């Protein structure tokens, strides 16, 4: 086939597909959703927090919607491929993108070409609490840390995962707010960061309580600052950012996204189904098991969109300033 | 309760009929997955994870860790028989295993592989049982400078590969270049990605290995008209006293190296296999025999990768830090089962942990016991005409590579590396140097930069820390010896010539 015919053939296929999509979405005011099997695109590798989240929701959502679901992990490029495939797919709500805050952090860092205008956030289901965690042999508490960091500019090293991760953003926003001269070293995985803290090679990290609870309980690590409005019920002794006058409350969040052209009725249908999943005992038991129950995870579509846009603006500014 | 009591209690749990059945099936699943190129322990553990949710935690983790142990072993089967490493850990095994198959010694090669794996695995398991708390504290002494020094030690072996130093350096540089592609882990800058999202994560190890080795070999045999199988009957002999004497030293060195490298978080069994292969070459009296079917070339990586696989469990159990990709998934599984791996895990879940230890101990014997009939199954495939077997190998490679990241791009990449490997083989290019650069290069690069960030640019950090200083001095010394030794030999020969002339 010559290239001219190829282009013609491809464009006519494209036109047909578009017509088909228009017909489907016109006919489908959400009345017969879901009309087919659903696919989860997980913007992370198998076995991590986002993957566990999707795999936990899967059987519960299958029951809610009465359909079957397949899970595909697309970890490449910090999940950017999953967002791209969701945004370029059919706008019929049959492809759900399971993503963490990395979606906005990588967007801010220019590593993810799929903008918030191409995706509709359906719901946020998890909101982990960001904390500053140190080796207690090095720093007793946050005041101790602040004093040392002020007296030794450029000496304090904070470890984290990747150059455009939620913990990097926590570092940037903390440095921005506190005005301290501290450094960040990204590692390939969280395990290396923990090992370097336990071994006393670096000063601390920004991380979630959920993933470091065992070190905290055994006294090998100590959270000294919580990114939250109020002190946590389970950790009343740790001061918050807001107490220090810093408006930093973001942690890693996990939610569900669909194609931006998905009919609003379908979006709200998925949102309702996810809410039912969120409220179920099974899901709440899971959140407690993985220590994600310290604060409310649920956030509906509109509210979540506003939050993401605000975060994107902040992160873009922070990255530009570095 | 003493350690021995705990272990015996664990053994009693494992020997319950139901648990033995689980263990046996885990070993078989691991065998099959490990032998298929592209299907690695990581994928198998992920697939079986949901199955374990309904199980009692002890049985669940015996299943997962047994699969993990047996996949690391069985990668050697296809590496030796078809030069298609079943797992990345087995890639070094193909360098000497496949030439032995070509020389009609597949049975001998497989026997060495099985024995070395089992011994490495046992040494690793015993270290795991006896020294876990101690080894964990060693792992914590390793930070960026030490990792950098370790990678340099591994890379210096390029100078000892014999003869083609220039080609070796080019190969290592090429491997390093391939590893550079993708988003820079430290600054987040894209390097050589040309805006292609598929390249942002970098070029995966599996497409490169499967392409360079398996696909290029199928191409070579097909285009070379080499459609005949060189052998019809493969008799695997595991215990051979002559061979055992020959590889004894290599086995002990590689097992210990494997355990030590395995416990380091972030670098796993593939690196262990590579470093111990390098050391086997370096300490051999006949380094030129490597790559042409040296028994030590199979024993070194196989003992090391199995020992390292067990070693990688040390920081997981003692600190809650995974030592490798698969152990990271097992960590996730612990959390999903409501367990909390961390510094107190050994105390709070000691019954579970010792049952898992005992399970792994038995798995190594199962490998010795079951590998023979399983390999027999695979060797029977050798009797299939290559015109049918070749396409089957290619198909397995495509499916396996696709499944790693669900990426068709990786499949094209893999086929591209197949062609590259085919061309490089024609000019007898040392592929081992490429793999060394590809695996060790990025460790050296990012750890160098992390070390300098730790010291604010002060290079003395490498010499002021005892472990990294020792490793760096050893590398320098070995490099000098490797370069000077041939020159001295040449000089001696020349003076001898002069003597005879005069």
Contacts between the chains, C-beta under 8 A, distances in Angstrom:
chain1	res1	chain2	res2	distance
A	46	B	42	7.3
A	46	B	43	7.7
A	46	B	46	4.0
A	46	B	329	6.7
A	47	B	42	7.8
A	47	B	45	7.8
A	47	B	46	5.9
A	47	B	49	7.5
A	47	B	328	6.3
A	47	B	329	3.6
A	47	B	332	4.4
A	47	B	333	7.8
A	48	B	332	6.7
A	51	B	332	7.9
A	52	B	332	6.2
A	52	B	335	7.8
A	52	B	336	6.2
A	55	B	49	8.0
A	55	B	50	6.8
A	72	B	406	5.3
A	73	B	405	7.7
A	73	B	406	6.3
A	74	B	405	7.3
A	74	B	406	6.0
A	74	B	407	7.9
A	75	B	201	7.1
A	75	B	405	6.3
A	76	B	197	6.9
A	76	B	198	6.3
A	76	B	200	6.7
A	76	B	201	4.2
A	76	B	405	5.5
A	76	B	407	6.3
A	77	B	183	7.4
A	77	B	197	4.8
A	77	B	198	7.6
A	77	B	200	3.5
A	77	B	201	5.2
A	78	B	183	7.9
A	78	B	200	7.6
A	78	B	201	7.8
A	80	B	197	5.4
A	80	B	200	6.6
A	81	B	197	5.5
A	81	B	198	7.2
A	81	B	407	7.8
A	84	B	197	6.4
A	109	B	188	5.4
A	111	B	183	6.2
A	111	B	188	6.5
A	111	B	190	7.4
A	111	B	200	6.6
A	113	B	197	7.1
A	154	B	456	6.5
A	155	B	456	8.0
A	157	B	453	7.2
A	157	B	454	6.1
A	162	B	185	7.0
A	162	B	188	7.4
A	163	B	183	7.4
A	163	B	184	7.2
A	163	B	185	6.9
A	163	B	186	6.2
A	163	B	187	5.6
A	163	B	188	3.1
A	164	B	188	4.9
A	183	B	453	6.4
A	185	B	186	7.7
A	185	B	450	5.3
A	185	B	453	5.0
A	185	B	454	6.9
A	186	B	185	6.2
A	186	B	186	5.7
A	187	B	266	7.7
A	187	B	450	7.4
A	188	B	185	6.0
A	188	B	266	6.2
A	188	B	446	7.4
A	189	B	265	7.9
A	189	B	266	6.3
A	189	B	322	7.7
A	189	B	328	7.0
A	191	B	265	4.7
A	191	B	266	6.6
A	191	B	315	7.6
A	191	B	321	4.2
A	191	B	322	5.0
A	191	B	323	7.8
A	191	B	328	6.9
A	192	B	265	5.5
A	192	B	266	4.8
A	192	B	321	8.0
A	194	B	319	7.5
A	194	B	320	7.6
A	194	B	321	5.4
A	195	B	139	6.7
A	195	B	140	6.0
A	195	B	142	7.8
A	195	B	265	4.8
A	195	B	266	8.0
A	195	B	315	7.1
A	195	B	319	7.2
A	195	B	321	5.2
A	196	B	143	5.7
A	198	B	140	5.4
A	198	B	319	6.5
A	198	B	321	7.8
A	199	B	140	3.6
A	199	B	141	6.3
A	199	B	142	7.6
A	199	B	143	6.2
A	201	B	143	3.9
A	201	B	144	7.6
A	201	B	454	7.0
A	202	B	143	8.0
A	202	B	454	7.3
A	213	B	340	6.4
A	213	B	342	7.6
A	214	B	320	5.3
A	214	B	340	4.5
A	214	B	341	6.4
A	214	B	342	2.3
A	214	B	343	6.7
A	214	B	344	6.8
A	214	B	345	6.9
A	215	B	320	7.1
A	215	B	342	5.6
A	215	B	343	6.3
A	217	B	340	7.6
A	217	B	342	7.2
A	217	B	344	7.0
A	218	B	342	5.9
A	218	B	343	4.0
A	218	B	344	4.5
A	220	B	342	7.8
A	220	B	343	5.0
A	289	B	335	7.4
A	289	B	336	7.3
A	289	B	338	5.0
A	290	B	335	5.8
A	290	B	336	7.5
